């Protein structure tokens, strides 16, 4: 069985915050996609409301929940 997580994010309204979050998510995707337990790590941005992002993460095991904690922690500290 595959463990799938869907995360919805909403950036602040200013363009700088949107760009910063987008860059962080691209960076995170590149890093976390390389993890041996990760099947896929997709980032999507809404085509109408550019502040809305969705991450779809797919893992081999549920035990990789530590990755989610790391991702959310880095987004909180990196996008203030």
C-alpha positions in Angstrom: 0.0 0.0 0.0 1.1 3.6 -0.7 0.9 6.3 1.9 -0.4 9.6 0.3 -0.5 13.0 1.9 -2.1 16.1 0.4 -1.2 19.5 1.8 -2.9 22.7 0.9 -1.0 26.0 1.4 -2.1 29.6 1.0 0.6 32.3 0.7 0.2 35.8 1.9 -1.3 38.1 -0.7 1.8 40.1 -1.8 3.8 38.8 -4.8 7.0 38.6 -2.8 5.4 36.0 -0.4 4.0 34.0 -3.3 7.4 33.9 -5.0 9.2 33.0 -1.8 6.8 30.1 -1.1 6.9 28.9 -4.7 10.8 28.8 -4.5 10.8 27.0 -1.2 8.4 24.4 -2.6 10.4 23.8 -5.7 13.5 23.4 -3.5 11.7 21.0 -1.1 10.5 19.0 -4.1 14.0 18.6 -5.4 15.3 17.5 -2.0 12.5 15.2 -0.8 12.0 13.5 -4.2 15.5 12.0 -3.7 14.6 10.3 -0.5 14.6 6.5 -1.0 11.2 6.1 0.7 9.6 8.8 -1.5 7.6 7.6 -4.6 6.7 11.1 -5.7 6.5 14.7 -4.4 4.5 17.0 -6.6 3.9 20.7 -6.2 1.0 22.4 -7.9 -0.1 26.1 -8.0 -3.7 27.2 -8.7 -4.1 28.8 -12.1 -6.7 31.3 -10.9 -5.5 32.2 -7.4 -1.7 32.2 -7.4 -1.6 32.2 -3.6 -2.9 28.6 -3.5 -0.5 25.7 -3.6 -1.0 21.9 -3.2 1.6 19.3 -2.4 0.9 15.7 -3.1 3.4 13.3 -1.4 3.5 9.6 -2.0 5.6 7.3 0.2 6.2 3.6 0.5 5.7 3.6 4.3 3.6 5.5 6.7 6.7 5.8 8.9 8.1 8.7 6.8 5.9 11.1 8.6 9.1 12.7 9.9 9.6 14.1 6.4 6.3 16.0 6.6 7.4 17.5 9.9 10.7 18.7 8.4 8.9 20.2 5.3 6.3 22.0 7.4 9.0 23.3 9.8 11.2 24.6 7.0 8.3 26.3 5.3 7.2 28.0 8.6 10.7 29.3 9.4 11.7 30.1 5.8 8.6 32.0 4.7 7.9 34.6 7.4 
